[in-house]
Structures are given as structure tokens and as C-alpha cells.
Amino acid sequence: MILVFSQTDVSNHNKTKMTQTFKLKKGEISFEADKVKISDNSRELNRIQLFSSGIWTISGAISVLRYLKTSDQFLLWTGLFIGISHFVIFILNLLRSNQSEILFDDVKFIKVKKRFGREFLDIKLKDNRLRRVIGIENSQDIEEYVESNLEKIRTK
């Protein structure tokens, strides 16, 4: 955990601006006075997920079309399962945000989650989009910081 303090003078008002920075596996996340700055490889990962889900959706559709020719039930059910499940994943990835700067006014809640041994930070925006930050190293530190310093944002 890295703690960075800086002092700025804004329009004749002396304000102390505290920036809390946490390291990610590939990048960092900084909590400033009014926003969150995230530098990670989210855009690249989202493109890869969209591309692979699109390819698998097309593969499922082709399998269903092959069923129409051969009447093999296996092609129908595997094609439907693969096509529909990856189409749902494709739509969910479209609803994710890749913003690198998020104002606290736009945030509904921030929560650290753990699934399958992986820890990530979910930032739910007021427009119902989700910004997921993966690869956090000190999830306990981030969770404590969010709960203690960001009272105005609900942590669900």
C-alpha cells in the first residue's frame, strides 16, 4: 500500500488533498478527494471477451444451422447452449464501463468481492453500468479504506 499526500492551493483556498493509491497486478487505483483514477488493462480485456463471446455465439449458430441439415439432436442442443450462453456474456460485457476516471457523484456503491479465489473491486455507477477492477493485491486495505473514508458512498 502506498500513501501519497499532496498539498494544493486552489483559488485562494488552502485545501489539503489526500490521494490514496493502491497497487494492482497490472496498474494502480487512486482514490482522490472527488474521484477515482484507475489505470489498468480493462479495455484490452473487454475487447478480448467481446471478441471471444462473439466467435462462440457464431459457432453456436452454425451448429444449430448444421442441425437443420442433419437432424442430429446433439448439434441442436450444444449449439443452443453455446450460442445463448455466450450471447448473454456478450451483452453483459457491453454493459461494463472502462472509464479511467470516475467521479464519486456518479457512483452508486463500491464493494470488494471475491469469487473463485480471485479478488476484484466492483464500482456500480448511477447509470447501472459496472466498472470492475481486477487483480487487486490488498483487498483488505482497499475495503477498509472505502468503508472508513467514503461514507457518502454506500458499500453493499
Order of alpha helices (4+ residues) and beta strands (2+ residues): beta-beta-beta-beta-alpha-alpha-beta-beta-beta-beta-alpha
